Amino acid sequence: MSAYTRVQKIFMSAGELPINRNSKLVMISDCHRGIGSAADNFAKNKNIYHAALNHYFREGFTYIELGDGDDLWENRHFHMIVHHHKDTFELLSKFHNSGRLYMIYGNHDMYKKSPAWVQRNLEGSPVGGYANDGATPGIMLFPGIKTYDGLVLLHPSGRKILLIHGHQADFFNYRLWRFARFLVRYLWRPLELIGVQNPFDTPSRPGRRNVVEKQLINWCRRENTMLIAGHTHRPAFPRPEEPPYYNDGSAVSRHHITCIEIENDCITLVKWSLQPRRDGVLYVRRDVLDCGPV
């Protein structure tokens, strides 16, 4: 099955989410939440991520996680991720409890494809219990949550916007994900702790990243449909004459995170970063990198 066919299959069967001019959506992918070790790529930008999500919660945005939210390749036990990032999951629970959380799974959190896994971990995980090693009862994470391999946003004009993680266009990380997980978990994770780069990591290999992006752009061109993805960790915002392929980047870039917002019928690529004020106090700043009509 070709990359185009895999993406098209998701497009035809994906869950649908109607939007309108009043809709406020933010998409973030590739958080790669870990267990607080040196290999936990999320930890370095955690404060920036929290500042961004608190802003979006206050402003009434719906949060859509575009895959690889949790790194379940490097880490076998989801409850350990919850334990080390209890405050993050409490924040995500606030979105869920207000009906403003959608989770799309990627190659690093493919376990979320399983309803049984979702029920046992995402629905039935006591946050407080994990944080206190089971000593005290805690709040449930995401009761009744449903996970997706893709979502289609339905615009009032009749146009559709496909949201996927993007690994569907990456043969190694889609068809051979179990083998890739084995290599990451048992070979490259220990080496990563001492600074060795994973040669199978798509974001760190420009050649593979370019191939994935070309496949996704090809789907946009053939279907004349907007697509928003993650996976490559490289933000993308097309010029007016280009196929409508967008990428929200990642939450694990050096000293910043990027995301995509949809508000007032506009789509915006945003960077959140830690910056110093004139008095030397550090603060988290939101910068618009690009924007245009939906």
Number of C-alpha atoms within 10 A of each C-alpha: 7 11 20 18 13 14 20 16 12 19 21 11 12 18 15 15 12 12 17 14 13 10 14 20 19 22 26 26 33 30 25 25 27 27 24 16 10 14 20 19 21 24 22 17 20 19 15 22 24 16 16 20 20 15 12 18 17 8 10 14 21 22 23 20 23 31 33 27 23 25 26 22 25 24 21 11 14 18 21 17 23 27 21 18 20 17 15 16 17 18 15 20 20 16 23 19 13 11 12 18 20 19 21 24 27 31 26 25 19 20 15 26 16 11 14 12 13 20 17 11 19 23 17 16 21 21 25 21 18 20 21 12 13 12 10 12 14 15 14 17 24 24 16 11 17 17 18 20 23 26 24 23 19 16 16 11 7 8 13 20 19 24 27 28 26 29 27 26 23 23 14 16 22 18 14 12 18 16 12 18 19 14 16 21 16 12 13 20 21 14 14 14 13 10 12 11 13 16 10 15 16 21 16 15 13 13 10 17 18 14 14 22 23 14 19 25 22 16 23 21 15 10 13 14 16 21 23 22 29 29 30 28 22 20 19 20 21 14 11 9 6 11 21 22 23 24 28 31 27 28 29 23 18 10 13 20 27 28 22 28 22 23 18 13 16 13 19 21 24 21 22 21 22 16 15 11 9 7 6 8 8 11 13 17 15 17 12 14 13 15 16 14 11 16
